[in-house]
Amino acid sequence: MRLTRADCFDPTGERFGIPTFPWRCAPDGYATRRQLRAAGLRPGGQPVAAQCLRPRRRRGPLVAYLYRVDRAMPVRPMTPGRRAALAKANAARRLCPGCGLDAGYVLPAALGTCVPCAYPEGTSDGIAA
């Protein structure tokens, strides 16, 4: 059975177990994780309070989980230790295991090395001859 836009409206939660709204029709007081983050908030351990569904023709519906804004907590501040750990992790993602040099960019996961090491027969401008 295909889901229609009218099927996505279940504010009491009888059909889906939690309040469900059509895509872009959530009432005030609910927000997604990204919307909370943009406002400087985080869910803070609260469970999913509602969901938005967007029906699709050939696949299952898209789901956006919603959290209560009044229960959200402020984002934790960046500490010097966390900042140092992130800088070290990002530096490790730029270090080429082939030549051992800092590539200056995050290495592509598909290659596993920097571009000059992955394609040594290429010319200096990066285009293979």
Phi, psi and chi 1 to 4 in degrees:
 res  aa     phi    psi   chi1   chi2   chi3   chi4
   1 MET       -  130.4 -177.8  175.4  121.6      -
   2 ARG   -84.8  141.2 -146.3  171.0   87.5 -171.3
   3 LEU   -87.1  132.0 -161.7   64.0      -      -
   4 THR  -105.1  170.0   64.4      -      -      -
   5 ARG   -62.6  -35.3 -174.4  170.5  166.0   86.3
   6 ALA   -67.8  -31.5      -      -      -      -
   7 ASP   -68.1  -21.0  -64.7  -26.6      -      -
   8 CYS   -80.4   -6.3  -63.6      -      -      -
   9 PHE   -95.7  104.2 -172.9   71.8      -      -
  10 ASP  -143.1   73.3  179.5   24.6      -      -
  11 PRO   -67.3  -19.5   22.7  -30.0      -      -
  12 THR   -88.7  -19.6   60.5      -      -      -
  13 GLY    85.2   17.4      -      -      -      -
  14 GLU   -67.2  -41.1  -68.6  177.1   19.5      -
  15 ARG   -82.9  -43.6 -178.9  172.1 -177.0 -175.7
  16 PHE  -105.4   -5.5  -63.0  102.5      -      -
  17 GLY    93.8  -25.5      -      -      -      -
  18 ILE  -133.3  157.9   59.9  173.7      -      -
  19 PRO   -56.1  133.6  -25.0   33.2      -      -
  20 THR  -128.6  137.4  -55.9      -      -      -
  21 PHE  -130.8  154.5  -54.3   97.7      -      -
  22 PRO   -65.7  159.5  -19.2   29.1      -      -
  23 TRP   -55.3  133.8 -158.3 -103.3      -      -
  24 ARG    66.2   17.7  -62.6 -178.3 -174.9 -101.5
  25 CYS  -122.9   26.0  -66.8      -      -      -
  26 ALA   -72.5  141.4      -      -      -      -
  27 PRO   -71.9  166.1   24.0  -31.1      -      -
  28 ASP   -62.5  148.3  -68.2  -23.0      -      -
  29 GLY   100.2   -7.3      -      -      -      -
  30 TYR  -117.2  147.4  -69.1  103.2      -      -
  31 ALA  -153.7  153.1      -      -      -      -
  32 THR   -80.3  172.2   62.5      -      -      -
  33 ARG   -58.7  -42.7  -78.9 -177.0  179.7  -89.9
  34 ARG   -65.3  -39.2  -73.5 -173.5  179.9 -169.5
  35 GLN   -67.2  -38.5  -69.3  168.5  -22.6      -
  36 LEU   -63.3  -44.4  -71.9  175.0      -      -
  37 ARG   -62.9  -39.5 -175.4   63.1 -176.6 -148.0
  38 ALA   -63.3  -27.3      -      -      -      -
  39 ALA   -91.3    4.4      -      -      -      -
  40 GLY    79.8   24.9      -      -      -      -
  41 LEU  -122.2  168.6  -59.5  171.1      -      -
  42 ARG  -139.8  158.0   60.9 -174.1  170.0   96.9
  43 PRO   -60.0  -32.6  -24.4   32.3      -      -
  44 GLY    70.1   32.4      -      -      -      -
  45 GLY    85.7   -0.7      -      -      -      -
  46 GLN   -73.9  149.5   65.8  172.9  -58.1      -
  47 PRO   -74.6  166.6   26.6  -33.4      -      -
  48 VAL   -62.7  128.3  173.5      -      -      -
  49 ALA   -94.6  -29.6      -      -      -      -
  50 ALA  -161.0  178.4      -      -      -      -
  51 GLN  -146.7  155.3   65.2 -177.4   -4.5      -
  52 CYS  -113.6  135.5  -78.7      -      -      -
  53 LEU  -116.5  141.1  -69.5 -179.2      -      -
  54 ARG  -126.0  109.3  178.2  177.4  162.5 -148.6
  55 PRO   -66.0  146.7    5.3   -3.8      -      -
  56 ARG  -128.8  157.9  -62.5 -169.8  -70.0 -179.1
  57 ARG   -75.2  -49.3  -70.5 -176.0 -177.5  176.4
  58 ARG  -103.6   -6.6  -67.2 -176.9  178.6   91.5
  59 ARG  -134.4  177.6  -68.6 -176.8  -92.0  166.0
  60 GLY   -66.5  164.7      -      -      -      -
  61 PRO   -69.7  152.2   25.6  -33.1      -      -
  62 LEU   -76.6  140.2  -73.4  176.2      -      -
  63 VAL  -122.8  132.1  179.4      -      -      -
  64 ALA  -120.2  117.3      -      -      -      -
  65 TYR   -82.0  138.3  -63.5  113.1      -      -
  66 LEU  -114.6  144.5  -56.2  171.8      -      -
  67 TYR  -121.6  155.7  -60.0   90.7      -      -
  68 ARG   -75.4  129.3  -59.0  -92.6  -48.2  -99.7
  69 VAL   -71.7  -35.2  175.7      -      -      -
  70 ASP   -70.0  -19.5   57.8  -17.1      -      -
  71 ARG   -97.4   -4.8  -68.5 -174.4 -176.7  172.6
  72 ALA   -70.5  153.5      -      -      -      -
  73 MET  -114.5  158.5  -59.5  173.3   74.4      -
  74 PRO   -67.1  151.8    9.4  -13.0      -      -
  75 VAL   -66.5  140.6  174.7      -      -      -
  76 ARG   -68.1  140.0  -66.0 -175.4 -173.9  121.2
  77 PRO   -71.7  154.3   24.8  -32.1      -      -
  78 MET   -75.6  122.6 -177.8   66.7   72.9      -
  79 THR   -92.8  160.0   62.5      -      -      -
  80 PRO   -60.6  -35.7  -24.3   32.7      -      -
  81 GLY   -67.1  -42.2      -      -      -      -
  82 ARG   -66.6  -39.3 -175.6 -175.0  -72.5  172.3
  83 ARG   -62.9  -41.5 -171.4  178.0  -51.4  -83.4
  84 ALA   -66.5  -40.1      -      -      -      -
  85 ALA   -65.5  -40.3      -      -      -      -
  86 LEU   -65.7  -40.2  -76.3  173.4      -      -
  87 ALA   -63.8  -40.3      -      -      -      -
  88 LYS   -66.6  -41.6 -171.8  174.5  178.8 -178.9
  89 ALA   -66.0  -40.9      -      -      -      -
  90 ASN   -68.4  -34.8  -74.5  -31.5      -      -
  91 ALA   -65.5  -36.7      -      -      -      -
  92 ALA   -67.3  -29.4      -      -      -      -
  93 ARG   -73.9  -17.2  -65.6  176.1   63.4 -164.4
  94 ARG   -95.7  -11.8  -67.2 -170.7  -50.3  -96.6
  95 LEU   -82.5  121.6 -172.0   64.3      -      -
  96 CYS   -79.6  127.9  176.0      -      -      -
  97 PRO   -73.9  -18.8   23.0  -29.2      -      -
  98 GLY   -76.6  -54.1      -      -      -      -
  99 CYS  -103.6  -14.5   60.8      -      -      -
 100 GLY    78.2   12.2      -      -      -      -
 101 LEU  -102.1  156.4  -61.7  175.9      -      -
 102 ASP   -76.6  118.2 -175.6   -6.8      -      -
 103 ALA   -74.6  -19.9      -      -      -      -
 104 GLY    87.9   -1.4      -      -      -      -
 105 TYR  -149.7  162.4   53.1   87.3      -      -
 106 VAL   -71.7  128.0  175.4      -      -      -
 107 LEU   -65.6  136.7  -60.0  176.7      -      -
 108 PRO   -63.8  132.7  -14.2   23.5      -      -
 109 ALA   -65.5  -30.1      -      -      -      -
 110 ALA   -68.0  -31.2      -      -      -      -
 111 LEU   -90.5  -42.8  -61.2  177.9      -      -
 112 GLY    82.2  -10.0      -      -      -      -
 113 THR  -137.5  179.0   62.0      -      -      -
 114 CYS   -73.0  163.9   63.1      -      -      -
 115 VAL   -62.4  -43.5  175.2      -      -      -
 116 PRO   -61.9  -33.4  -24.8   33.6      -      -
 117 CYS   -74.5  -34.0  -71.7      -      -      -
 118 ALA   -73.2  -34.5      -      -      -      -
 119 TYR  -126.1   73.1  -58.1  108.3      -      -
 120 PRO   -69.1  -19.9   22.5  -29.8      -      -
 121 GLU   -83.7   -4.8   69.8  -82.3   -5.8      -
 122 GLY   -70.7  162.7      -      -      -      -
 123 THR   -81.8 -179.8   59.4      -      -      -
 124 SER   -68.8  -24.7   62.8      -      -      -
 125 ASP   -88.2    5.4   61.3   -5.9      -      -
 126 GLY    90.1   -0.5      -      -      -      -
 127 ILE  -101.8  129.2  -58.7  172.7      -      -
 128 ALA   -68.7  143.0      -      -      -      -
 129 ALA   -80.7      -      -      -      -      -
